[in-house]
């Protein structure tokens, strides 16, 4: 599930996500919020940050066989909530720095 292009106020709740990244394991995130700064030119606001703000990830079952981060929160987003989820790391690939259940990047703004 990818919240991008300033898709603010989204909610993913009570879902089950498994078996992601079958073709490219390092890019098999279950939930991806925002876009990397290097992609703001195509997914950001008029070339600025991708403001996928206030996204809620609630009470989901993530994994097994999620090959990258289970939840990846990119710089430029703010005020999201990640709560009540269950993580199963079986199958986490380690490719492309995919080595954690949650990856959250800070924003300077």
C-alpha positions as CSV (number, residue, x, y, z in Angstrom):
1,X,0.0,0.0,0.0
2,X,1.6,3.3,-1.1
3,X,0.3,6.6,0.1
4,X,2.0,9.2,-2.1
5,X,1.5,12.4,-4.1
6,X,0.2,14.1,-0.9
7,X,-2.5,11.6,-0.2
8,X,-3.1,13.0,3.3
9,X,-5.5,11.6,5.9
10,X,-5.5,8.1,4.6
11,X,-6.2,5.0,6.8
12,X,-5.2,1.4,6.4
13,X,-6.9,-0.6,9.2
14,X,-7.6,-4.3,10.0
15,X,-5.8,-5.5,6.9
16,X,-3.4,-8.4,6.3
17,X,-0.5,-7.8,3.9
18,X,1.9,-10.7,3.0
19,X,4.1,-11.9,0.2
20,X,5.4,-8.6,-1.1
21,X,8.5,-7.9,-3.2
22,X,8.4,-11.2,-5.1
23,X,10.2,-9.6,-8.1
24,X,12.4,-7.1,-6.3
25,X,12.8,-8.0,-2.6
26,X,14.4,-4.8,-1.5
27,X,11.3,-2.9,-2.6
28,X,8.7,-5.1,-1.1
29,X,7.3,-2.7,1.6
30,X,3.9,-3.5,3.0
31,X,2.9,0.1,3.8
32,X,4.9,3.1,2.3
33,X,4.0,6.6,3.4
34,X,5.2,9.5,1.3
35,X,8.1,9.5,-1.2
36,X,11.8,9.7,-0.8
37,X,13.2,13.2,-1.2
38,X,14.9,12.1,-4.5
39,X,11.4,11.5,-5.9
40,X,9.7,14.8,-4.8
41,X,10.1,16.2,-8.3
42,X,7.5,13.7,-9.6
43,X,5.5,13.0,-6.4
44,X,5.7,16.2,-4.4
45,X,3.7,19.4,-4.2
46,X,4.9,21.5,-7.1
47,X,8.4,20.0,-6.8
48,X,8.3,20.3,-3.0
49,X,7.8,17.6,-0.3
50,X,5.3,14.7,-0.7
51,X,2.9,15.8,2.1
52,X,1.2,12.4,2.7
53,X,0.4,13.7,6.2
54,X,-1.7,12.3,9.0
55,X,-1.8,8.7,7.5
56,X,-2.9,6.1,10.1
57,X,-1.7,2.5,10.0
58,X,-3.9,0.7,12.6
59,X,-4.4,-2.9,13.8
60,X,-2.9,-4.6,10.7
61,X,-1.2,-7.9,10.3
62,X,2.0,-7.3,8.3
63,X,4.0,-10.3,7.2
64,X,5.1,-13.0,6.8
65,X,7.1,-12.7,3.5
66,X,7.2,-8.9,3.5
67,X,10.7,-8.6,1.9
68,X,11.3,-5.0,2.8
69,X,10.2,-2.7,5.7
70,X,6.7,-3.5,7.0
71,X,6.0,0.3,7.3
72,X,8.3,2.9,5.6
73,X,7.6,6.5,6.5
74,X,9.4,9.0,4.3
75,X,10.8,12.4,5.0
76,X,8.4,15.3,4.4
77,X,5.4,13.6,6.0
78,X,4.1,14.5,9.5
79,X,1.6,13.6,12.2
80,X,0.9,10.0,11.2
81,X,0.0,7.2,13.6
82,X,1.3,3.6,13.6
83,X,-0.5,1.6,16.3
84,X,-1.7,-1.8,17.2
85,X,-0.1,-3.7,14.3
86,X,1.4,-7.2,14.4
87,X,4.7,-7.7,12.6
88,X,6.0,-11.1,11.3
89,X,9.6,-10.6,10.0
90,X,9.9,-14.0,8.3
91,X,11.2,-13.3,4.8
92,X,12.7,-9.8,5.5
93,X,15.4,-9.8,2.7
94,X,18.0,-7.3,3.9
95,X,18.4,-6.1,0.3
96,X,18.5,-2.3,-0.3
97,X,18.7,-1.7,3.4
98,X,15.5,-3.6,4.1
99,X,16.3,-4.7,7.6
100,X,13.6,-3.4,9.9
101,X,9.9,-3.6,10.6
102,X,9.5,0.2,10.7
103,X,11.7,2.7,9.0
104,X,10.8,6.4,9.8
105,X,12.8,9.3,8.5
106,X,12.9,12.8,10.1
107,X,11.7,15.9,8.4
108,X,13.6,19.2,8.8
109,X,10.4,21.2,8.1
